[in-house]
Amino acid sequence: MLEALLGALSETLYMVFFATLFSSIGGFGLAIFLILTGPHGLRPRPGIYAALDAVVNLLRSFPFMILMIALIPFTRTVAGVAYGSTAAIVPLTVAAIPFMARLVEGSLLEVDPGVVEAARSFGASDGQIIFQVMVREAMPSIVLNVAVLAIALLGYSAMAGAIGGGGLGALAYNEGYIRFRADMMLGAVAVLILVVQCIQICGNRIYKKLR
């Protein structure tokens, strides 16, 4: 049992780590565009913002399991396989990018407008305002958002496991549910709870240091 749990845990951590990394990068980039083109942005572009806003809302409205199935052809093209831990990273990332974009956008919007205006009055460029002022001020909040993202992806990875993604979700479904092994089900749940606590504790500690 222990060996099975450790193997499933390694697959889950593999999926969550890379999905968190890729979606954080993609979500951060998308959030920057939303901040730049938004109604109160540095370079307001209502048309571009409306299009990006619609795409983000559309992707966030898809239930993850439906999205994962719909993306099977794309997943096969990108990852070379349609099922397994590596394949699951693709839909996990696609599902998490708009979620992360909204979280980062919210963090950046919370930055004191007076600080932004002060930087602008000193002749700072848009890039300097975003990365040296807004991102720096919002970094503690962004760190907490990454922890929230990782925990959400942990839950998504469990759903992915139930339909061929591997990891703790697959173990709980195949061994715990299909084969009626309560010990395996409880073990998978306990490990998931432990991982969630570790992620949240690490996020909180980094947040306190940055504050």
C-alpha positions as CSV (number, residue, x, y, z in Angstrom):
1,M,0.0,0.0,0.0
2,L,2.8,2.4,1.0
3,E,4.6,1.8,-2.3
4,A,1.4,2.4,-4.3
5,L,0.7,5.7,-2.4
6,L,4.3,7.0,-2.9
7,G,4.1,6.2,-6.6
8,A,0.8,7.9,-7.0
9,L,2.0,10.9,-4.9
10,S,5.0,11.3,-7.2
11,E,2.8,11.4,-10.3
12,T,0.5,13.9,-8.6
13,L,3.3,16.2,-7.6
14,Y,4.8,16.0,-11.1
15,M,1.4,17.0,-12.6
16,V,0.8,19.8,-10.1
17,F,4.3,21.2,-10.2
18,F,4.5,21.7,-14.0
19,A,0.9,22.7,-14.4
20,T,1.4,25.3,-11.7
21,L,4.6,26.5,-13.3
22,F,3.2,26.8,-16.8
23,S,-0.2,28.3,-15.7
24,S,1.5,30.8,-13.5
25,I,3.6,32.0,-16.4
26,G,0.6,32.1,-18.8
27,G,-1.7,33.6,-16.3
28,F,0.8,36.3,-15.3
29,G,1.3,37.3,-18.9
30,L,-2.5,37.4,-19.5
31,A,-3.0,39.4,-16.4
32,I,-0.4,42.0,-17.6
33,F,-2.4,42.4,-20.8
34,L,-5.6,42.8,-18.8
35,I,-4.1,45.4,-16.6
36,L,-2.6,47.3,-19.6
37,T,-5.8,47.3,-21.7
38,G,-8.4,47.5,-18.9
39,P,-10.7,50.5,-18.4
40,H,-8.3,52.0,-15.8
41,G,-5.2,50.5,-17.3
42,L,-2.0,52.2,-18.4
43,R,-3.0,51.8,-22.1
44,P,-6.8,51.4,-22.2
45,R,-8.0,49.4,-25.2
46,P,-11.7,48.6,-24.7
47,G,-11.9,46.3,-27.7
48,I,-8.8,44.2,-26.8
49,Y,-9.8,44.1,-23.1
50,A,-13.3,42.9,-24.0
51,A,-11.9,40.1,-26.2
52,L,-9.5,39.0,-23.5
53,D,-12.1,39.2,-20.8
54,A,-14.5,37.1,-22.9
55,V,-11.8,34.4,-23.5
56,V,-11.0,34.2,-19.8
57,N,-14.6,34.0,-18.8
58,L,-15.3,31.3,-21.5
59,L,-12.4,29.1,-20.4
60,R,-13.3,29.5,-16.7
61,S,-16.9,28.4,-17.4
62,F,-15.9,24.9,-18.7
63,P,-16.1,22.1,-16.1
64,F,-12.7,20.6,-15.9
65,M,-13.6,17.0,-16.8
66,I,-15.4,18.2,-20.0
67,L,-12.5,20.4,-20.9
68,M,-10.0,17.6,-20.4
69,I,-12.0,15.3,-22.7
70,A,-12.5,18.1,-25.3
71,L,-8.8,18.8,-25.3
72,I,-7.7,15.2,-26.0
73,P,-6.8,15.9,-29.7
74,F,-4.8,19.0,-28.7
75,T,-3.2,17.1,-25.8
76,R,-2.1,14.3,-28.1
77,T,-0.6,16.9,-30.4
78,V,1.3,18.8,-27.7
79,A,2.3,15.9,-25.3
80,G,2.4,13.0,-27.8
81,V,0.0,11.0,-25.7
82,A,-3.6,11.4,-24.7
83,Y,-3.6,9.8,-21.3
84,G,-1.3,9.6,-18.3
85,S,0.4,12.1,-16.0
86,T,2.3,14.0,-18.8
87,A,-0.9,14.3,-20.9
88,A,-2.9,15.6,-17.9
89,I,-0.5,18.6,-17.6
90,V,-1.9,20.1,-20.8
91,P,-5.6,20.4,-19.7
92,L,-4.6,21.3,-16.2
93,T,-2.6,24.2,-17.5
94,V,-5.3,25.4,-20.0
95,A,-7.9,25.3,-17.2
96,A,-5.7,27.1,-14.7
97,I,-4.3,29.9,-16.9
98,P,-7.5,32.0,-16.8
99,F,-8.0,31.3,-13.1
100,M,-4.5,32.5,-12.4
101,A,-4.9,35.5,-14.7
102,R,-7.9,36.7,-12.6
103,L,-6.0,36.2,-9.3
104,V,-3.0,38.1,-10.5
105,E,-5.2,40.8,-12.0
106,G,-7.0,41.3,-8.7
107,S,-3.7,41.5,-6.9
108,L,-2.3,44.1,-9.2
109,L,-5.5,46.2,-9.1
110,E,-5.2,46.3,-5.3
111,V,-1.9,48.3,-5.6
112,D,-2.4,51.8,-4.3
113,P,-3.1,54.1,-7.4
114,G,-1.2,56.8,-5.7
115,V,2.0,54.8,-6.0
116,V,1.4,54.2,-9.7
117,E,0.7,57.9,-10.3
118,A,3.9,58.8,-8.4
119,A,6.0,56.5,-10.6
120,R,4.3,57.9,-13.7
121,S,5.1,61.5,-12.5
122,F,8.8,60.5,-12.3
123,G,8.7,59.5,-15.9
124,A,8.6,55.7,-15.4
125,S,7.7,53.6,-18.5
126,D,4.8,51.2,-18.6
127,G,7.1,48.3,-18.1
128,Q,8.8,49.9,-15.1
129,I,5.4,50.8,-13.6
130,I,4.2,47.2,-14.0
131,F,7.2,45.2,-13.0
132,Q,9.1,47.5,-10.6
133,V,6.1,49.1,-8.9
134,M,2.9,47.1,-9.3
135,V,4.3,43.6,-9.3
136,R,6.7,44.4,-6.4
137,E,3.9,45.9,-4.3
138,A,1.6,42.9,-5.1
139,M,4.2,40.2,-4.8
140,P,3.0,38.9,-1.3
141,S,-0.5,38.6,-2.6
142,I,0.7,36.9,-5.8
143,V,2.6,34.3,-3.8
144,L,-0.6,33.5,-1.9
145,N,-2.4,33.2,-5.2
146,V,0.2,30.7,-6.5
147,A,-0.5,28.6,-3.4
148,V,-4.2,28.8,-4.0
149,L,-3.6,27.8,-7.7
150,A,-1.5,24.8,-6.7
151,I,-4.2,23.6,-4.3
152,A,-6.8,24.0,-6.9
153,L,-4.7,22.1,-9.4
154,L,-4.2,19.4,-6.8
155,G,-8.0,18.9,-6.8
156,Y,-8.1,19.0,-10.6
157,S,-5.4,16.4,-10.8
158,A,-7.5,14.1,-8.7
159,M,-10.3,14.4,-11.2
160,A,-7.9,13.9,-14.0
161,G,-6.7,10.7,-12.4
162,A,-10.3,9.3,-12.4
163,I,-10.3,9.5,-16.3
164,G,-6.8,8.3,-17.0
165,G,-4.5,11.0,-15.7
166,G,-2.7,8.9,-13.1
167,G,-1.7,10.0,-9.6
168,L,-3.7,9.8,-6.4
169,G,-7.0,10.4,-8.1
170,A,-6.4,7.3,-10.3
171,L,-5.3,5.3,-7.2
172,A,-8.4,6.3,-5.2
173,Y,-10.7,5.5,-8.1
174,N,-9.2,2.3,-9.4
175,E,-8.2,0.7,-6.0
176,G,-10.5,2.5,-3.6
177,Y,-13.7,2.7,-5.5
178,I,-13.6,0.0,-8.2
179,R,-12.0,-2.6,-6.0
180,F,-13.7,-1.5,-2.7
181,R,-10.4,-1.0,-0.9
182,A,-11.3,1.5,1.9
183,D,-7.8,1.6,3.2
184,M,-6.4,2.8,-0.2
185,M,-9.2,5.4,-0.5
186,L,-8.5,6.7,3.0
187,G,-4.8,6.7,2.3
188,A,-5.1,8.7,-0.9
189,V,-7.4,11.2,0.9
190,A,-5.0,11.5,3.8
191,V,-2.0,12.2,1.5
192,L,-4.0,14.8,-0.4
193,I,-4.9,16.6,2.8
194,L,-1.3,16.5,3.9
195,V,-0.1,18.0,0.6
196,V,-2.6,20.7,0.7
197,Q,-1.5,21.7,4.2
198,C,2.2,21.7,3.2
199,I,1.4,24.0,0.2
200,Q,-0.6,26.4,2.3
201,I,2.0,26.5,5.1
202,C,4.8,27.2,2.6
203,G,2.7,29.9,0.9
204,N,1.9,31.6,4.2
205,R,5.6,31.6,5.3
206,I,6.8,33.1,2.1
207,Y,4.0,35.7,2.3
208,K,5.1,36.7,5.8
209,K,8.7,37.1,4.7
210,L,7.7,39.3,1.7
211,R,5.5,41.4,3.9
